[in-house]
Amino acid sequence: MLLYIHVPFCRSKCRYCAFFSRPLVKGRAGGLILRGYLDTLLAELALWGDRLGGARVESVFFGGGTPSLLPPKAVGVILDRVRKSFQVEKNAEISLEANPESFMAFGYAYELAAAGVNRLSLGAQSMDPAMLRLLGRPHTVKQVAGSVELARQAGFANVNLDLIWGLPEQRERDWLAELKSACRLRPDHFSCYGLTLEDGTPMATEHGAGRFSLPPEREQAAMYMHGAEFLESQGYMQYEISNYARMGFQCRHNLGYWEGSDYLGLGPAAVSTIGARRWANPEDVKAWAERVSAKTIAHDAEELPPATRVLETVMLRLRTVRGLRVKAYQELTGRDFLADNKSLLHLLHKEGLVRIRHGYVCLTRTGMLVSNTILERLFDDLERQVALSREPF
């Protein structure tokens, strides 16, 4: 089982962000809010420890928001409760997302490592000062470099950098220059996401009002293709649409998602899927706390139909470079994936968007560039076909 812990606080809301988070007030009031969050989270952990009977945990991921606003002592307390509630594997991956400016607080890196975190995911987002300002990021490029250096000094042997491409007015040469700058820091992993303008965010509103334009599609395609080629030339192998890693440094937590592992989400807005049941915590700190207090977390869980589980498995595995194992699909459904989708797969193969070999169907890099369109078409086709002959495991 994977364990995700959502920390819903940040210094300030980034202008592109649609995740559930709220700015944390400073001083004593902020401390009291964090204390209340921690108390509720520990109660939720205890609740699930009782319900799941010491389930085995392969990885823990602190996401947000800005988890690096949590004091290291609080992270340690949370991890102690996790170990009391579940059977955490000896070499479990323990990841924490951090913003450079908060990670650089005196002694923070060392105390975080001592608390048990062994993988750090730094939200750099850009190596261009102008782009950082446009995104509403509260840190500087210098702080990105400084936080990587501090992480190494503190003993972190697994460091990821998050970056965003396809930013307003950005060109391929700009993106490649950012990647070259980031690679000089020698992280172990990169997560590179194309900018998505989410409804309700300031950047989406400004784009709708014509205040800036995004790079044309051809330019964005060049960013993706040539950016991936550059990262691989630097020793970072692509293993998922947006993720690249040095050998042995793939994010085990995210791989678990893509391979269909059970996952338990804790904290407001966190989503869980255990077996065939899925539920989401309220997107409100107070409402989440009330549910934990009343022990009604997951009371509105939905039972996922077998067809949905199979479709999600296909979609998730096709996001990875390895792709979908045809035999696994047959074991799940009793059907032949290649025969069921012969016409579409032939068309995709002809266009160089899909590859079929050694019993796997996978998207090519060009296919990954237009993966959303491909997966939507495939999803629609599979939905029409689905008359499963047996229930997935």
Phi, psi and omega in degrees: 000143175262144179240121178248133180239116182268124177254107194271022185245150177211164176295313178204156183281123177293153191283349179251353193277131176244003177291156179287117176200162178218141177299138181266122179293155182274168172078204186298322181298318178295321178298321179292323178296315178297321179297317178295319178299314182297316179300316180293319180298318179295323177293321178294321177299315180297321179299314181286331174300319178292319185286324186261359172058048177070041180302153181280132181247125181269330182205153176233134182228118174269113180238174183198204021055197180231090181301336181287002169280346176286135173298143179306325179299320179293321177299318178297319179297318179298313181294325176298318179291324176301316182291331177285330184272332185225168174267095182277128180301148185303317182254034181300145175279123179243103185256148174220129175280139182220143170268139185307318185292326180277331180292334185276005175302146187304124175079355188299314184299315181295317182291326179293317177297319179295333180286344176120358177286131181236000175222130183245132177243106185267127180277074178290308179071321177202153175251020181242118182305320181295321180290323177300318179294318181297322180284345182080025179282141185270008183242174178248166176297321179299323179290331175298310179298319181295324181289324176296316179298316179297319180300316179296317180298327182278356176100007178288119181260004183219101185234129176250148170242129171270133176225153179240133176243171182076031182282163182307129177065004181290146176239166183305315182298326178293316181295317179296324177295321178295318179297320178297318178296317181293322181294333177297339178280347177055052170291173181264347189205145172234136167246114185242111186249137171289140181299129173243124179271106183273138179305138177092349178273153180304321182293322177296319179297316181292322178295319178297331179273002177078021183280342174205163178239153176269159178301146177298159185304319181298320179294318179295323178298318179295321177302312183294308185295309184284331174295317178297318179298319180295315181299320178293327177294339179263006176096010179255106184274133178288131177233356176205167186312317186244008190233140184222142183210151167292158184307126177088002184244020174299145180287110184293328179296310180293324176301323177299318176301310186291336180267002173087023178291154171295145176218141179248124179255131180242149181099165181298139177075357181288142181251145179230148169221113178238117184062236181258011183250138179227142177207165179228138174287155180300145176274056180197128185297316182294314181296322176298315180298322179295320179292320178297316180299321181275357181058039179250015175302135178072012181292340181252026180300143177258147176271119182282125177298150179308320181299318180296318181296319179293314180300318179294322178300315179299312182299315183293317183288333177284350174285339184270156178297324179295319176090198184261128175280120185300321181295324179296320177298318179295322178295326180287321193242340187078013184240164180261109184299319182293319180289319181297330186238031187304312184295313181294316181296322177298315180296315180295321179294319179299324181274001179075026184258345181220151179232138179235113180198151178052032177082011180237147170249123181220153176282140170286174178297322176296322177295322179296328180298327180245032186300323182301315180295316180296313184293324176298317179295315180296319179300315180299317180295317181294322178300323180289330183277331196302110169217074190298135181276343174204157184288137175296154177289000000 
